[in-house]
Amino acid sequence: MKAAPEAQKRLLDLAELDAGLDRFRHRRRTLPELAEIEELSKSLARAATQAIAAETEAGDLAREQAKAEADVDAVRVRIDRDQKRLDSGQVTSPKDLASLQSEIASLHRRQGDLEEVVLEIMERREAADAQVADLKVQRDEAAATLAAAEARRDAAFAEIDKEAAELQDRRPAIAADIPDDLLALYGKLREQFGVGAAMLHGGRCLGCRTTLSIADLNRIRAAAHDEVLRCEECRRILVRTAESGL
């Protein structure tokens, strides 16, 4: 393949520009905020899950407390009913009277037991409600921290994208100075190696950092100025300049 020396040198400008675009893409992929956001998202998910579990437990305890209180109320109703029967004088049989008094005493003990259950549930519910409140604070704090990190990420993305767009806008003008076949070869090599063209500087390929042998340098010296050369080591397009050491 042949191309004017000036067109080949433009490959170096294009390679430098593409390297700059690659750096912008790398910066975008490796922003510290991305790893931070990932960890914060996990923390927020954990806090949200824990908050839901705590709310579920608190809800279960509220229902358990309501049932226990209903049981206490039911016993109180029975006590009031039996006490009224006892106070009314309707029960005259000593045996029935003793049975009623025994039942009332038994109901009072049952009431006491149930009230203790209610108190125990209330204590557990109070602790559960406190845990819910704490977890909600943690969840909200995690959400706020995550939002702040996302805002920093978005600001960094905007800055990177702006600079990359400015660089990308310069690419067509450089590419226009390069013949289509040479540009296609450059693109193919760039896909394979990341860098499609490199300068021969002081007898050294700056693409693979290999110092060329005397035989290779002699071959390059003998080549026509418009001959498109390739590095024997890395196969990138090797561009000759005044600094090539030829």
Secondary structure, DSSP 8 states (H G I E B T S, - for coil): -B--HHHHHHHHHHHHHHHHHHHHHHHHHT-HHHHHHHHHHHHHHHHHHHHHHHHHHHHHHHHHHHHHHHHHHHHHHHHHHHHHHHHHT----HHHHHHHHHHHHHHHHHHHHHHHHHHHHHHHHHHHHHHHHHHHHHHHHHHHHHHHHHHHHHHHHHHHHHHHHHHHHHHHHHHTTS-HHHHHHHHHHHHHHS--EEEEETTEETTTTEE--HHHHHHHHHS-TTB-EE-TTT--EEEE-TTS--
